[in-house]
């Protein structure tokens, strides 16, 4: 009885092994696939290795192509580059108040002027007197700094002008 079970198990193992490809068959398939990949590769520039100068030339050409394609796609960018070196005045308004001339004349050292904003409110960032953004005050190495939190869209700027 034990011999029948062993014979039956051997037959089952042979059936399983015959349905799976052998190691040799797998090796042949891999070799064929690699040969096919090599045939499909485009021709390379000989067996020479690229030097750093060749690589830099390739990068320079690609950069110039990209730059020229951007110039065609965005003429506004070229116009902005012409204006890039024009100095502008940036100011930050932390608040404001209205005072009578008499109150201004009575100001002295240690006078406190109350502004119309709370400390936690965002400050206005202006370029040449025009509101362009809002931000938060920070201290950076014993100096004030601004973290921009919002850029004002042209539509919002028009609305602000209308509100005055």
OpenMM code with the backbone's topology and positions (N, CA, C; nanometers):
from openmm import Vec3, app, unit

residues = "UNK UNK UNK UNK UNK UNK UNK UNK UNK UNK UNK UNK UNK UNK UNK UNK UNK UNK UNK UNK UNK UNK UNK UNK UNK UNK UNK UNK UNK UNK UNK UNK UNK UNK UNK UNK UNK UNK UNK UNK UNK UNK UNK UNK UNK UNK UNK UNK UNK UNK UNK UNK UNK UNK UNK UNK UNK UNK UNK UNK UNK UNK UNK UNK UNK UNK UNK UNK UNK UNK UNK UNK UNK UNK UNK UNK UNK UNK UNK UNK UNK UNK UNK UNK UNK UNK UNK UNK UNK UNK UNK UNK UNK UNK UNK UNK UNK UNK UNK UNK UNK UNK UNK UNK UNK UNK UNK UNK UNK UNK UNK UNK UNK UNK UNK UNK UNK UNK UNK UNK UNK UNK UNK UNK UNK UNK UNK UNK UNK UNK UNK UNK UNK UNK UNK UNK UNK UNK UNK UNK UNK UNK UNK UNK UNK UNK UNK UNK UNK UNK UNK UNK UNK UNK UNK UNK UNK UNK UNK UNK UNK UNK UNK UNK".split()
positions = [
    Vec3(0.0820, -0.1173, 0.0000),
    Vec3(0.0000, 0.0000, 0.0000),
    Vec3(0.0876, 0.1254, 0.0000),
    Vec3(0.1942, 0.1207, 0.0775),
    Vec3(0.2855, 0.2325, 0.0850),
    Vec3(0.3531, 0.2547, -0.0487),
    Vec3(0.3837, 0.1433, -0.1214),
    Vec3(0.4468, 0.1557, -0.2527),
    Vec3(0.3542, 0.2239, -0.3523),
    Vec3(0.2234, 0.1941, -0.3472),
    Vec3(0.1271, 0.2569, -0.4377),
    Vec3(0.1213, 0.4073, -0.4114),
    Vec3(0.1184, 0.4465, -0.2845),
    Vec3(0.1143, 0.5899, -0.2511),
    Vec3(0.2393, 0.6607, -0.3014),
    Vec3(0.3555, 0.5953, -0.2850),
    Vec3(0.4802, 0.6554, -0.3288),
    Vec3(0.4837, 0.6652, -0.4808),
    Vec3(0.4391, 0.5623, -0.5516),
    Vec3(0.4354, 0.5647, -0.6982),
    Vec3(0.3411, 0.6743, -0.7476),
    Vec3(0.2269, 0.6846, -0.6816),
    Vec3(0.1286, 0.7864, -0.7198),
    Vec3(0.1864, 0.9258, -0.6984),
    Vec3(0.2600, 0.9453, -0.5889),
    Vec3(0.3200, 1.0752, -0.5587),
    Vec3(0.4288, 1.1070, -0.6613),
    Vec3(0.5076, 1.0090, -0.7008),
    Vec3(0.6112, 1.0293, -0.8027),
    Vec3(0.5492, 1.0715, -0.9353),
    Vec3(0.4369, 1.0077, -0.9717),
    Vec3(0.3690, 1.0418, -1.0967),
    Vec3(0.3174, 1.1856, -1.0914),
    Vec3(0.2609, 1.2244, -0.9773),
    Vec3(0.2107, 1.3610, -0.9631),
    Vec3(0.3249, 1.4616, -0.9746),
    Vec3(0.4402, 1.4332, -0.9122),
    Vec3(0.5563, 1.5233, -0.9206),
    Vec3(0.6045, 1.5357, -1.0638),
    Vec3(0.6056, 1.4244, -1.1393),
    Vec3(0.6478, 1.4293, -1.2788),
    Vec3(0.5524, 1.5143, -1.3620),
    Vec3(0.4222, 1.5025, -1.3350),
    Vec3(0.3229, 1.5827, -1.4079),
    Vec3(0.3430, 1.7320, -1.3797),
    Vec3(0.3682, 1.7627, -1.2516),
    Vec3(0.3904, 1.9035, -1.2151),
    Vec3(0.5155, 1.9542, -1.2831),
    Vec3(0.6244, 1.8769, -1.2761),
    Vec3(0.7512, 1.9179, -1.3367),
    Vec3(0.7395, 1.9308, -1.4873),
    Vec3(0.6612, 1.8456, -1.5498),
    Vec3(0.6493, 1.8530, -1.6953),
    Vec3(0.5687, 1.9741, -1.7388),
    Vec3(0.4776, 2.0240, -1.6535),
    Vec3(0.3984, 2.1412, -1.6905),
    Vec3(0.4774, 2.2710, -1.6701),
    Vec3(0.5785, 2.2714, -1.5810),
    Vec3(0.6615, 2.3893, -1.5598),
    Vec3(0.7786, 2.3844, -1.6561),
    Vec3(0.8216, 2.5012, -1.7078),
    Vec3(0.9361, 2.5011, -1.7976),
    Vec3(1.0632, 2.4667, -1.7199),
    Vec3(1.1550, 2.3995, -1.7856),
    Vec3(1.2813, 2.3637, -1.7199),
    Vec3(1.3714, 2.4851, -1.7111),
    Vec3(1.4759, 2.4735, -1.6331),
    Vec3(1.5715, 2.5832, -1.6177),
    Vec3(1.6352, 2.6199, -1.7516),
    Vec3(1.6610, 2.5179, -1.8323),
    Vec3(1.7221, 2.5424, -1.9626),
    Vec3(1.6279, 2.6209, -2.0532),
    Vec3(1.4994, 2.5860, -2.0485),
    Vec3(1.4014, 2.6564, -2.1314),
    Vec3(1.3905, 2.8026, -2.0878),
    Vec3(1.3882, 2.8240, -1.9555),
    Vec3(1.3828, 2.9615, -1.9046),
    Vec3(1.5057, 3.0407, -1.9478),
    Vec3(1.6227, 2.9806, -1.9412),
    Vec3(1.7463, 3.0488, -1.9809),
    Vec3(1.7403, 3.0880, -2.1277),
    Vec3(1.6892, 2.9991, -2.2125),
    Vec3(1.6772, 3.0290, -2.3552),
    Vec3(1.5806, 3.1455, -2.3795),
    Vec3(1.4682, 3.1450, -2.3064),
    Vec3(1.3706, 3.2537, -2.3219),
    Vec3(1.4321, 3.3876, -2.2833),
    Vec3(1.5067, 3.3890, -2.1731),
    Vec3(1.5719, 3.5132, -2.1284),
    Vec3(1.6736, 3.5597, -2.2324),
    Vec3(1.7504, 3.4683, -2.2852),
    Vec3(1.8510, 3.5031, -2.3851),
    Vec3(1.7851, 3.5633, -2.5088),
    Vec3(1.6757, 3.5047, -2.5524),
    Vec3(1.6036, 3.5571, -2.6687),
    Vec3(1.5495, 3.6976, -2.6408),
    Vec3(1.4955, 3.7163, -2.5208),
    Vec3(1.4417, 3.8479, -2.4858),
    Vec3(1.5514, 3.9534, -2.4835),
    Vec3(1.6681, 3.9195, -2.4275),
    Vec3(1.7796, 4.0144, -2.4247),
    Vec3(1.8297, 4.0462, -2.5651),
    Vec3(1.8402, 3.9448, -2.6490),
    Vec3(1.8827, 3.9684, -2.7869),
    Vec3(1.7846, 4.0588, -2.8602),
    Vec3(1.6575, 4.0369, -2.8353),
    Vec3(1.5552, 4.1187, -2.8999),
    Vec3(1.5642, 4.2640, -2.8527),
    Vec3(1.5916, 4.2849, -2.7237),
    Vec3(1.6065, 4.4215, -2.6725),
    Vec3(1.7251, 4.4908, -2.7370),
    Vec3(1.8367, 4.4204, -2.7504),
    Vec3(1.9553, 4.4792, -2.8113),
    Vec3(1.9294, 4.5156, -2.9568),
    Vec3(1.8526, 4.4352, -3.0268),
    Vec3(1.8203, 4.4649, -3.1661),
    Vec3(1.7315, 4.5878, -3.1768),
    Vec3(1.6441, 4.6102, -3.0788),
    Vec3(1.5501, 4.7224, -3.0831),
    Vec3(1.6125, 4.8530, -3.0357),
    Vec3(1.7320, 4.8490, -2.9736),
    Vec3(1.7965, 4.9715, -2.9262),
    Vec3(1.8395, 5.0547, -3.0455),
    Vec3(1.8257, 5.1900, -3.0342),
    Vec3(1.8754, 5.2754, -3.1424),
    Vec3(2.0280, 5.2721, -3.1444),
    Vec3(2.0836, 5.2995, -3.2597),
    Vec3(2.2291, 5.2991, -3.2737),
    Vec3(2.2876, 5.4080, -3.1858),
    Vec3(2.3905, 5.3748, -3.1111),
    Vec3(2.4570, 5.4705, -3.0245),
    Vec3(2.5785, 5.5255, -3.0969),
    Vec3(2.6377, 5.6324, -3.0422),
    Vec3(2.7534, 5.6967, -3.1025),
    Vec3(2.8778, 5.6112, -3.0814),
    Vec3(2.8925, 5.5059, -3.1499),
    Vec3(3.0100, 5.4206, -3.1375),
    Vec3(3.0249, 5.3697, -2.9960),
    Vec3(3.1435, 5.3299, -2.9609),
    Vec3(3.1700, 5.2800, -2.8274),
    Vec3(3.2383, 5.3843, -2.7412),
    Vec3(3.2439, 5.5115, -2.7890),
    Vec3(3.3103, 5.6166, -2.7139),
    Vec3(3.2275, 5.6532, -2.5915),
    Vec3(3.2968, 5.6803, -2.4826),
    Vec3(3.2275, 5.7286, -2.3632),
    Vec3(3.2173, 5.8796, -2.3732),
    Vec3(3.1071, 5.9346, -2.3229),
    Vec3(3.0897, 6.0790, -2.3265),
    Vec3(3.1786, 6.1441, -2.2209),
    Vec3(3.2434, 6.2513, -2.2597),
    Vec3(3.3265, 6.3256, -2.1654),
    Vec3(3.2397, 6.4298, -2.0970),
    Vec3(3.2862, 6.4853, -1.9862),
    Vec3(3.2081, 6.5916, -1.9208),
    Vec3(3.1786, 6.7087, -2.0145),
    Vec3(3.2727, 6.7397, -2.1048),
    Vec3(3.2495, 6.8492, -2.1994),
    Vec3(3.1330, 6.8164, -2.2924),
    Vec3(3.1241, 6.6903, -2.3375),
    Vec3(3.0135, 6.6481, -2.4233),
    Vec3(2.8804, 6.6609, -2.3491),
    Vec3(2.8812, 6.6186, -2.2249),
    Vec3(2.7592, 6.6265, -2.1443),
    Vec3(2.7173, 6.7714, -2.1256),
    Vec3(2.8151, 6.8604, -2.0969),
    Vec3(2.7841, 7.0029, -2.0803),
    Vec3(2.7287, 7.0622, -2.2099),
    Vec3(2.7855, 7.0214, -2.3239),
    Vec3(2.7339, 7.0697, -2.4522),
    Vec3(2.5893, 7.0275, -2.4727),
    Vec3(2.5605, 6.9005, -2.4395),
    Vec3(2.4230, 6.8515, -2.4522),
    Vec3(2.3286, 6.9312, -2.3633),
    Vec3(2.3705, 6.9551, -2.2391),
    Vec3(2.2860, 7.0324, -2.1460),
    Vec3(2.2676, 7.1757, -2.1956),
    Vec3(2.3743, 7.2362, -2.2472),
    Vec3(2.3643, 7.3736, -2.2971),
    Vec3(2.2663, 7.3824, -2.4139),
    Vec3(2.2755, 7.2852, -2.5052),
    Vec3(2.1833, 7.2843, -2.6192),
    Vec3(2.0389, 7.2680, -2.5722),
    Vec3(2.0185, 7.1762, -2.4779),
    Vec3(1.8829, 7.1546, -2.4272),
    Vec3(1.8315, 7.2796, -2.3567),
    Vec3(1.9188, 7.3467, -2.2810),
    Vec3(1.8781, 7.4685, -2.2110),
    Vec3(1.8405, 7.5784, -2.3092),
    Vec3(1.9214, 7.5957, -2.4136),
    Vec3(1.8919, 7.6977, -2.5147),
    Vec3(1.7605, 7.6674, -2.5868),
    Vec3(1.7371, 7.5405, -2.6189),
    Vec3(1.6108, 7.5031, -2.6834),
    Vec3(1.4930, 7.5346, -2.5943),
    Vec3(1.5049, 7.5019, -2.4654),
    Vec3(1.3969, 7.5293, -2.3707),
    Vec3(1.3738, 7.6791, -2.3569),
    Vec3(1.4823, 7.7551, -2.3505),
    Vec3(1.4718, 7.9002, -2.3357),
    Vec3(1.4043, 7.9619, -2.4581),
    Vec3(1.4414, 7.9156, -2.5777),
    Vec3(1.3811, 7.9706, -2.6993),
    Vec3(1.2343, 7.9311, -2.7099),
    Vec3(1.1983, 7.8111, -2.6652),
    Vec3(1.0577, 7.7703, -2.6714),
    Vec3(0.9743, 7.8496, -2.5718),
    Vec3(1.0330, 7.8868, -2.4571),
    Vec3(0.9595, 7.9681, -2.3598),
    Vec3(0.9409, 8.1095, -2.4122),
    Vec3(1.0407, 8.1627, -2.4811),
    Vec3(1.0311, 8.2981, -2.5323),
    Vec3(0.9181, 8.3093, -2.6328),
    Vec3(0.9018, 8.2097, -2.7162),
    Vec3(0.7940, 8.2106, -2.8141),
    Vec3(0.6601, 8.1952, -2.7439),
    Vec3(0.6560, 8.1102, -2.6419),
    Vec3(0.5304, 8.0802, -2.5744),
    Vec3(0.4853, 8.1936, -2.4835),
    Vec3(0.5778, 8.2758, -2.4335),
    Vec3(0.5409, 8.3767, -2.3349),
    Vec3(0.6100, 8.5094, -2.3633),
    Vec3(0.5564, 8.5905, -2.4564),
    Vec3(0.6197, 8.7199, -2.4848),
    Vec3(0.6104, 8.8154, -2.3671),
    Vec3(0.5108, 8.7959, -2.2785),
    Vec3(0.4977, 8.8807, -2.1600),
    Vec3(0.6194, 8.8665, -2.0696),
    Vec3(0.6770, 8.7459, -2.0668),
    Vec3(0.7950, 8.7210, -1.9842),
    Vec3(0.9121, 8.8055, -2.0328),
    Vec3(0.9287, 8.8185, -2.1641),
    Vec3(1.0350, 8.9026, -2.2187),
    Vec3(1.0145, 9.0482, -2.1783),
    Vec3(0.8904, 9.0943, -2.1828),
    Vec3(0.8611, 9.2322, -2.1432),
    Vec3(0.8935, 9.2538, -1.9961),
    Vec3(0.8612, 9.1536, -1.9128),
    Vec3(0.8893, 9.1661, -1.7704),
    Vec3(1.0391, 9.1686, -1.7432),
    Vec3(1.1173, 9.0945, -1.8235),
    Vec3(1.2622, 9.0939, -1.8058),
    Vec3(1.3200, 9.2318, -1.8324),
    Vec3(1.2591, 9.3082, -1.9227),
    Vec3(1.3060, 9.4438, -1.9504),
    Vec3(1.2858, 9.5350, -1.8290),
    Vec3(1.1823, 9.5068, -1.7508),
    Vec3(1.1498, 9.5907, -1.6353),
    Vec3(1.2120, 9.5408, -1.5057),
    Vec3(1.2780, 9.4269, -1.5091),
    Vec3(1.3238, 9.3609, -1.3868),
    Vec3(1.4217, 9.4436, -1.3053),
    Vec3(1.5008, 9.5317, -1.3668),
    Vec3(1.6011, 9.6063, -1.2914),
    Vec3(1.5556, 9.7462, -1.2492),
    Vec3(1.4276, 9.7768, -1.2655),
    Vec3(1.3754, 9.9068, -1.2236),
    Vec3(1.3473, 9.9021, -1.0732),
    Vec3(1.4048, 9.9953, -0.9972),
    Vec3(1.3813, 9.9939, -0.8522),
    Vec3(1.2384, 10.0382, -0.8182),
    Vec3(1.1796, 9.9732, -0.7194),
    Vec3(1.0470, 10.0100, -0.6700),
    Vec3(1.0540, 10.0223, -0.5178),
    Vec3(0.9636, 10.0984, -0.4614),
    Vec3(0.9601, 10.1179, -0.3171),
    Vec3(0.8578, 10.0223, -0.2565),
    Vec3(0.9027, 9.9427, -0.1618),
    Vec3(0.8133, 9.8522, -0.0913),
    Vec3(0.7956, 9.9057, 0.0497),
    Vec3(0.6708, 9.9185, 0.0904),
    Vec3(0.6431, 9.9643, 0.2267),
    Vec3(0.5442, 9.8692, 0.2920),
    Vec3(0.5486, 9.8678, 0.4242),
    Vec3(0.4594, 9.7837, 0.5022),
    Vec3(0.3810, 9.8750, 0.5957),
    Vec3(0.2495, 9.8656, 0.5852),
    Vec3(0.1629, 9.9480, 0.6691),
    Vec3(0.1069, 9.8617, 0.7808),
    Vec3(0.1460, 9.8955, 0.9039),
    Vec3(0.0988, 9.8161, 1.0177),
    Vec3(-0.0325, 9.8696, 1.0731),
    Vec3(-0.0705, 9.9871, 1.0307),
    Vec3(-0.1971, 10.0456, 1.0751),
    Vec3(-0.1984, 10.1937, 1.0444),
    Vec3(-0.3093, 10.2567, 1.0744),
    Vec3(-0.3210, 10.4014, 1.0522),
    Vec3(-0.4197, 10.4590, 1.1533),
    Vec3(-0.4206, 10.5893, 1.1583),
    Vec3(-0.5152, 10.6591, 1.2461),
    Vec3(-0.5342, 10.7998, 1.1926),
    Vec3(-0.6393, 10.8641, 1.2366),
    Vec3(-0.6622, 11.0043, 1.2016),
    Vec3(-0.6432, 11.0873, 1.3275),
    Vec3(-0.5704, 11.1958, 1.3120),
    Vec3(-0.5460, 11.2844, 1.4260),
    Vec3(-0.5661, 11.4282, 1.3811),
    Vec3(-0.6071, 11.5096, 1.4731),
    Vec3(-0.6171, 11.6531, 1.4459),
    Vec3(-0.4777, 11.7136, 1.4532),
    Vec3(-0.4591, 11.8242, 1.3839),
    Vec3(-0.3304, 11.8911, 1.3811),
    Vec3(-0.2837, 11.9268, 1.5221),
    Vec3(-0.3754, 11.9663, 1.6066),
    Vec3(-0.3416, 12.0023, 1.7446),
    Vec3(-0.2824, 11.8824, 1.8194),
    Vec3(-0.3407, 11.7620, 1.7978),
    Vec3(-0.2906, 11.6405, 1.8639),
    Vec3(-0.1504, 11.6052, 1.8137),
    Vec3(-0.1265, 11.6281, 1.6840),
    Vec3(0.0062, 11.5991, 1.6272),
    Vec3(0.1097, 11.6942, 1.6864),
    Vec3(0.0713, 11.8214, 1.7015),
    Vec3(0.1640, 11.9196, 1.7580),
    Vec3(0.1951, 11.8919, 1.9053),
    Vec3(0.1060, 11.8226, 1.9737),
    Vec3(0.1261, 11.7919, 2.1155),
    Vec3(0.2020, 11.6604, 2.1382),
    Vec3(0.2413, 11.5905, 2.0313),
    Vec3(0.3183, 11.4669, 2.0464),
    Vec3(0.4560, 11.4970, 2.1036),
    Vec3(0.5053, 11.4070, 2.1848),
    Vec3(0.6381, 11.4211, 2.2451),
    Vec3(0.6961, 11.2806, 2.2636),
    Vec3(0.8240, 11.2683, 2.2979),
    Vec3(0.8790, 11.1350, 2.3226),
    Vec3(0.7969, 11.0623, 2.4281),
    Vec3(0.7784, 10.9355, 2.4116),
    Vec3(0.6971, 10.8478, 2.4968),
    Vec3(0.5472, 10.8617, 2.4733),
    Vec3(0.5053, 10.9442, 2.3754),
    Vec3(0.3638, 10.9493, 2.3401),
    Vec3(0.3272, 10.8184, 2.2714),
    Vec3(0.2063, 10.7753, 2.2903),
    Vec3(0.1571, 10.6532, 2.2258),
    Vec3(0.0473, 10.6914, 2.1290),
    Vec3(0.0600, 10.6443, 2.0058),
    Vec3(-0.0402, 10.6685, 1.9025),
    Vec3(-0.1111, 10.5368, 1.8780),
    Vec3(-0.2410, 10.5352, 1.8993),
    Vec3(-0.3193, 10.4131, 1.8814),
    Vec3(-0.3550, 10.3974, 1.7333),
    Vec3(-0.3325, 10.2763, 1.6809),
    Vec3(-0.3618, 10.2476, 1.5408),
    Vec3(-0.4930, 10.1714, 1.5295),
    Vec3(-0.5426, 10.1580, 1.4061),
    Vec3(-0.6728, 10.0961, 1.3822),
    Vec3(-0.6672, 9.9445, 1.3622),
    Vec3(-0.5582, 9.8803, 1.3976),
    Vec3(-0.5466, 9.7354, 1.3805),
    Vec3(-0.4994, 9.6697, 1.5087),
    Vec3(-0.5379, 9.5433, 1.5199),
    Vec3(-0.4892, 9.4624, 1.6316),
    Vec3(-0.3531, 9.4032, 1.5948),
    Vec3(-0.2776, 9.3620, 1.6943),
    Vec3(-0.1448, 9.3057, 1.6717),
    Vec3(-0.1517, 9.1797, 1.5855),
    Vec3(-0.2555, 9.1011, 1.6028),
    Vec3(-0.2652, 8.9736, 1.5301),
    Vec3(-0.3144, 8.9887, 1.3861),
    Vec3(-0.3615, 9.1063, 1.3469),
    Vec3(-0.4118, 9.1261, 1.2103),
    Vec3(-0.2978, 9.1339, 1.1102),
    Vec3(-0.3232, 9.0901, 0.9859),
    Vec3(-0.2180, 9.0993, 0.8837),
    Vec3(-0.1868, 9.2446, 0.8495),
    Vec3(-0.0627, 9.2675, 0.8068),
    Vec3(-0.0197, 9.4012, 0.7661),
    Vec3(-0.0301, 9.4120, 0.6148),
    Vec3(-0.0378, 9.5349, 0.5633),
    Vec3(-0.0464, 9.5590, 0.4193),
    Vec3(0.0931, 9.5766, 0.3614),
    Vec3(0.1199, 9.5097, 0.2503),
    Vec3(0.2460, 9.5246, 0.1798),
    Vec3(0.2145, 9.6010, 0.0518),
    Vec3(0.2820, 9.7160, 0.0354),
    Vec3(0.2539, 9.8029, -0.0780),
    Vec3(0.3779, 9.8214, -0.1626),
    Vec3(0.3574, 9.8267, -0.2939),
    Vec3(0.4644, 9.8572, -0.3886),
    Vec3(0.4278, 9.9883, -0.4545),
    Vec3(0.5154, 10.0866, -0.4373),
    Vec3(0.4894, 10.2230, -0.4859),
    Vec3(0.3521, 10.2727, -0.4419),
    Vec3(0.3157, 10.2438, -0.3182),
    Vec3(0.1912, 10.2928, -0.2607),
    Vec3(0.0672, 10.2119, -0.2944),
    Vec3(0.0809, 10.1076, -0.3758),
    Vec3(-0.0332, 10.0256, -0.4153),
    Vec3(-0.0295, 9.8927, -0.3412),
    Vec3(-0.1426, 9.8550, -0.2812),
    Vec3(-0.1521, 9.7302, -0.2070),
    Vec3(-0.1351, 9.6110, -0.3011),
    Vec3(-0.0391, 9.5236, -0.2704),
    Vec3(-0.0181, 9.4056, -0.3549),
    Vec3(-0.0264, 9.2750, -0.2762),
    Vec3(-0.0122, 9.2844, -0.1411),
    Vec3(-0.0111, 9.1610, -0.0628),
    Vec3(-0.0410, 9.1927, 0.0832),
    Vec3(-0.0637, 9.0859, 0.1589),
    Vec3(-0.0804, 9.0960, 0.3040),
    Vec3(0.0186, 8.9997, 0.3668),
    Vec3(0.0584, 9.0294, 0.4899),
    Vec3(0.1570, 8.9438, 0.5533),
    Vec3(0.1551, 8.9562, 0.7045),
    Vec3(0.2430, 8.8784, 0.7674),
    Vec3(0.2566, 8.8783, 0.9125),
    Vec3(0.3946, 8.9307, 0.9490),
    Vec3(0.4013, 9.0086, 1.0556),
    Vec3(0.5290, 9.0610, 1.1029),
    Vec3(0.6070, 8.9538, 1.1779),
    Vec3(0.7369, 8.9522, 1.1566),
    Vec3(0.8284, 8.8618, 1.2263),
    Vec3(0.9519, 8.9403, 1.2650),
    Vec3(1.0251, 8.8902, 1.3619),
    Vec3(1.1552, 8.9466, 1.3956),
    Vec3(1.2603, 8.8490, 1.3459),
    Vec3(1.3523, 8.9009, 1.2614),
    Vec3(1.4579, 8.8201, 1.2029),
    Vec3(1.5908, 8.8850, 1.2393),
    Vec3(1.6661, 8.8205, 1.3284),
    Vec3(1.7970, 8.8712, 1.3709),
    Vec3(1.7902, 9.0190, 1.4095),
    Vec3(1.7069, 9.0525, 1.5040),
    Vec3(1.6905, 9.1892, 1.5565),
    Vec3(1.6387, 9.2890, 1.4537),
    Vec3(1.5793, 9.2406, 1.3454),
    Vec3(1.5166, 9.3270, 1.2456),
    Vec3(1.3780, 9.2732, 1.2164),
    Vec3(1.2930, 9.3602, 1.1650),
    Vec3(1.1603, 9.3150, 1.1263),
    Vec3(1.1670, 9.2402, 0.9939),
    Vec3(1.0786, 9.1433, 0.9803),
    Vec3(1.0635, 9.0701, 0.8553),
    Vec3(0.9149, 9.0502, 0.8305),
    Vec3(0.8799, 9.0171, 0.7085),
    Vec3(0.7402, 8.9957, 0.6709),
    Vec3(0.7269, 8.8584, 0.6078),
    Vec3(0.6297, 8.7828, 0.6531),
    Vec3(0.5949, 8.6568, 0.5869),
    Vec3(0.4700, 8.6857, 0.5046),
    Vec3(0.4805, 8.6707, 0.3729),
    Vec3(0.3671, 8.6987, 0.2848),
    Vec3(0.2660, 8.5857, 0.2995),
    Vec3(0.1432, 8.6226, 0.3303),
    Vec3(0.0383, 8.5228, 0.3499),
    Vec3(-0.0652, 8.5250, 0.2379),
    Vec3(-0.0737, 8.6377, 0.1651),
    Vec3(-0.1755, 8.6486, 0.0600),
    Vec3(-0.1305, 8.7505, -0.0429),
    Vec3(-0.1443, 8.7153, -0.1705),
    Vec3(-0.1178, 8.8088, -0.2803),
    Vec3(-0.2529, 8.8603, -0.3280),
    Vec3(-0.2634, 8.9906, -0.3431),
    Vec3(-0.3887, 9.0528, -0.3859),
    Vec3(-0.4023, 9.0387, -0.5377),
    Vec3(-0.5154, 8.9879, -0.5826),
    Vec3(-0.5407, 8.9749, -0.7264),
    Vec3(-0.5789, 9.1117, -0.7833),
    Vec3(-0.5657, 9.1301, -0.9141),
    Vec3(-0.6064, 9.2583, -0.9744),
    Vec3(-0.7525, 9.2927, -0.9445),
    Vec3(-0.8388, 9.1912, -0.9424),
    Vec3(-0.9802, 9.2172, -0.9134),
    Vec3(-0.9978, 9.2715, -0.7716),
    Vec3(-0.9239, 9.2141, -0.6770),
    Vec3(-0.9324, 9.2617, -0.5384),
    Vec3(-0.8779, 9.4037, -0.5263),
    Vec3(-0.7727, 9.4354, -0.6026),
    Vec3(-0.7166, 9.5714, -0.6001),
    Vec3(-0.8175, 9.6735, -0.6502),
    Vec3(-0.8908, 9.6371, -0.7564),
    Vec3(-0.9935, 9.7282, -0.8098),
    Vec3(-1.1020, 9.7498, -0.7051),
    Vec3(-1.1419, 9.6438, -0.6365),
    Vec3(-1.2439, 9.6563, -0.5330),
    Vec3(-1.1962, 9.7466, -0.4202),
    Vec3(-1.0699, 9.7331, -0.3802),
    Vec3(-1.0155, 9.8177, -0.2742),
    Vec3(-1.0169, 9.9650, -0.3157),
    Vec3(-0.9859, 9.9922, -0.4437),
    Vec3(-0.9876, 10.1309, -0.4933),
    Vec3(-1.1302, 10.1851, -0.4902),
    Vec3(-1.2268, 10.1018, -0.5287),
    Vec3(-1.3663, 10.1451, -0.5297),
    Vec3(-1.4175, 10.1755, -0.3885),
    Vec3(-1.3661, 10.1019, -0.2875),
    Vec3(-1.4107, 10.1207, -0.1497),
    Vec3(-1.3642, 10.2549, -0.0910),
    Vec3(-1.2574, 10.3139, -0.1474),
    Vec3(-1.2085, 10.4426, -0.0950),
    Vec3(-1.3003, 10.5482, -0.1362),
] * unit.nanometer
topology = app.Topology()
chain = topology.addChain("A")
for resn in residues:
    res = topology.addResidue(resn, chain)
    for name in ("N", "CA", "C"):
        topology.addAtom(name, app.Element.getBySymbol(name[0]), res)
